[in-house]
Amino acid sequence: MSATAGNLSLDKINDDWQPVDIATLLFIVQGDEVLLIRKKRGLGAGKINGPGGKLDPGETPEQCIIREVQEELLITTLDPVPRGEVKFQFTDGYSVHVYVFTATQFEGTPGETEEATPLWFNKLDIPYREMWADDVIWLPKVLAGQTVKGRFIFHKDTMLSHEVHFSD
């Protein structure tokens, strides 16, 4: 799909595209359940998503996701597995390149923090209506073990266009 959103085009989200931020997302899976959060602040406050956040200078995506999960849920992820990348361009000029991970093991007990409330859901009952509009497109396949590469254009909370590819 090569859609245009105002003067934004998916074609502009290419290898030369420079995001404002680089971030991470993690989805912890245990059996048929996935650990998500309700964000309390920042981009997407009030929405349900995976824990994660912006990379600090000099940090790798793997280091970032371990730190962010510790900060948001008070647990330590033991086995983050890279599951792809999703790139977001917003019509207001903000952009973010997100590295997606899954994991199955962690130490500690998920706890509520100033940033997030932990929520367990059956993979078949994930509340996509309370999440970003793109999640329903790619998250089920990532939870099934596939890898995602995606580009999305948003106006505020509304997804205007997208292109997504999966691999095993």
C-alpha positions in Angstrom: 0.0 0.0 0.0 1.5 3.4 -0.9 -1.0 5.7 0.7 -0.5 9.4 1.2 -1.6 11.2 4.4 -1.6 14.9 3.7 1.9 15.5 2.5 3.2 12.4 4.3 3.7 9.2 2.3 4.8 5.8 3.5 7.5 6.0 0.9 9.2 8.7 3.1 9.6 6.2 5.9 12.5 4.5 4.2 16.1 3.6 5.1 17.1 7.3 5.1 14.2 8.2 7.5 15.5 9.6 10.8 13.0 9.3 13.7 12.8 11.7 16.6 13.1 8.8 19.0 14.2 5.2 19.1 12.2 3.0 21.5 11.4 -0.6 22.5 8.3 -2.7 23.2 8.1 -6.1 25.0 5.4 -8.7 25.1 5.9 -11.3 27.9 4.1 -14.5 27.0 3.4 -17.3 29.5 1.3 -20.1 28.1 -1.9 -18.6 26.6 -1.4 -15.3 28.4 0.4 -12.1 27.6 1.5 -9.4 30.1 0.5 -5.9 29.0 0.3 -2.5 30.7 -2.1 0.4 30.9 0.1 3.4 30.4 -0.3 6.2 32.9 1.7 8.9 31.2 3.6 9.9 28.0 2.7 9.0 24.5 -0.3 6.7 24.6 -1.3 7.5 28.2 -4.5 5.6 29.0 -3.9 3.0 26.3 -3.0 -0.6 26.8 0.3 -1.7 25.3 3.5 -3.7 26.0 6.0 -2.2 28.4 8.9 -0.3 26.8 10.3 3.1 26.2 13.0 5.3 24.7 16.6 4.3 24.3 19.1 6.1 26.5 22.3 7.3 24.8 24.7 4.4 24.2 22.1 1.8 25.0 21.2 -1.1 22.8 17.6 -2.0 22.2 18.1 -5.2 24.4 19.5 -3.1 27.2 16.7 -0.6 26.9 13.9 -3.1 27.1 15.4 -4.8 30.2 15.7 -1.4 31.9 12.3 -0.1 30.8 10.5 -3.3 32.0 12.3 -3.0 35.4 11.2 0.7 35.6 7.6 0.1 34.5 6.8 -3.3 36.0 9.4 -4.0 38.7 10.5 -7.2 37.0 13.6 -8.3 35.1 13.1 -9.8 31.7 15.5 -12.8 31.2 15.1 -13.8 27.6 14.1 -10.9 25.3 13.8 -12.2 21.7 13.9 -9.6 18.8 10.6 -9.8 16.8 11.0 -6.9 14.4 10.7 -3.2 13.9 7.8 -0.8 13.5 8.2 2.8 12.4 5.7 5.5 13.2 5.4 8.9 11.6 2.9 11.3 13.1 1.4 14.2 11.1 2.5 16.7 13.8 6.2 15.8 13.0 6.9 13.4 15.8 8.3 10.0 14.7 9.6 6.9 16.5 11.4 3.7 15.4 10.3 0.9 17.8 12.2 -2.4 18.3 9.7 -5.2 19.2 10.6 -8.1 21.5 8.9 -11.0 23.1 10.0 -13.0 26.2 8.8 -15.9 28.3 10.8 -15.6 31.4 11.3 -12.9 34.1 12.3 -12.5 37.7 10.1 -10.9 40.3 6.4 -10.1 40.5 4.8 -7.5 38.1 3.8 -4.5 40.1 2.2 -1.2 39.5 4.4 1.9 39.2 3.9 5.6 38.4 4.2 4.7 34.7 2.1 1.6 34.3 -0.4 -0.9 35.7 0.3 -4.5 34.8 -2.5 -6.5 33.1 -2.5 -10.2 32.1 -4.8 -11.2 29.1 -5.5 -14.4 27.3 -4.0 -14.0 23.8 -7.5 -14.5 22.4 -8.9 -11.7 24.6 -6.5 -8.9 24.1 -8.5 -5.6 24.2 -7.3 -4.1 20.9 -10.0 -1.4 21.1 -8.0 0.1 24.0 -4.7 -0.1 22.1 -3.1 1.8 19.2 -4.9 1.0 16.0 -1.9 -0.7 14.5 -1.5 -3.4 17.2 -4.4 -5.5 15.9 -2.6 -5.8 12.5 0.8 -7.1 13.7 0.7 -8.1 17.4 -1.2 -11.4 16.9 1.4 -12.6 14.4 4.3 -11.5 16.7 2.7 -13.4 19.6 2.5 -16.5 17.3 6.3 -16.3 16.7 6.5 -14.2 13.5 8.8 -11.2 12.9 7.3 -7.9 11.8 8.5 -5.0 9.7 6.0 -2.2 9.5 5.5 1.5 8.6 2.6 3.5 9.9 1.4 7.1 9.5 -0.8 8.5 12.3 -2.7 11.7 12.9 -3.0 11.8 16.7 -4.7 8.5 17.6 -5.9 7.7 14.1 -4.0 5.5 11.7 -4.0 7.0 8.2 -1.9 4.4 6.3 0.3 1.5 6.8 2.5 -1.2 5.3 3.4 -4.4 7.1 5.4 -7.5 6.3 5.9 -10.7 8.2 8.5 -13.5 8.2 9.0 -16.7 10.2 
